[in-house]
Amino acid sequence: MGIETCLSMSEGMTVQTIDRAERAAKRRNKKIAQRYPLFAEQFATTVEAERKRLAEWQKEIDLSDRRRLEFNGAMRQRGDEWRLVVAGVVSAEEIATLDEKYERAFGRYDASYYPEFWWQQVKQHAPSYAHAHCPNLRYHDVRYWGSDGHCCTCGAPVRDWVGEMVAVQLVQLGLKHV
């Protein structure tokens, strides 16, 4: 690679990135020449085009990493809130045991299972809190859960709002005595 190539590349490009773009262009042009020998010159790519493609690809990777870190942070925060609820109900030894159980099962790097793990502990150790703070609280109605009779998220028994409304209306109309 000559000095002209280094000077023609944009500011901030490292020698490794330039070499990588050159190798990618060479590899792509070789494949094109094998597949389309008559059109190899028309379909050929340049080092600059490969450098741009690799830069875009790196931006997508960086964006994906940033989103994953943001997601893990949000999941860790939600799980920590539920962990505090459990910590208020059980002993410190039990919390240490539950922390160890989570670390063995899921590890500490991926937080996607963290809130679910602690939500299950909330359901087990603080069911009244789970019923009051259920993410599906608006669906605590027999119309959604049918004959199961309980919410599958928090385990709370669901109310038959429709049956209760009909009974109230019958009483109001004087058709049923309380």
Secondary structure as GFF3:
##gff-version 3
##sequence-region A 1 178
A	DSSP	alpha_helix	3	8	.	.	.	ID=ss1
A	DSSP	alpha_helix	15	35	.	.	.	ID=ss2
A	DSSP	three_ten_helix	37	39	.	.	.	ID=ss3
A	DSSP	alpha_helix	40	43	.	.	.	ID=ss4
A	DSSP	alpha_helix	47	87	.	.	.	ID=ss5
A	DSSP	alpha_helix	92	106	.	.	.	ID=ss6
A	DSSP	alpha_helix	114	125	.	.	.	ID=ss7
A	DSSP	alpha_helix	127	132	.	.	.	ID=ss8
A	DSSP	three_ten_helix	137	139	.	.	.	ID=ss9
A	DSSP	alpha_helix	142	145	.	.	.	ID=ss10
A	DSSP	three_ten_helix	146	148	.	.	.	ID=ss11
A	DSSP	alpha_helix	161	172	.	.	.	ID=ss12
###
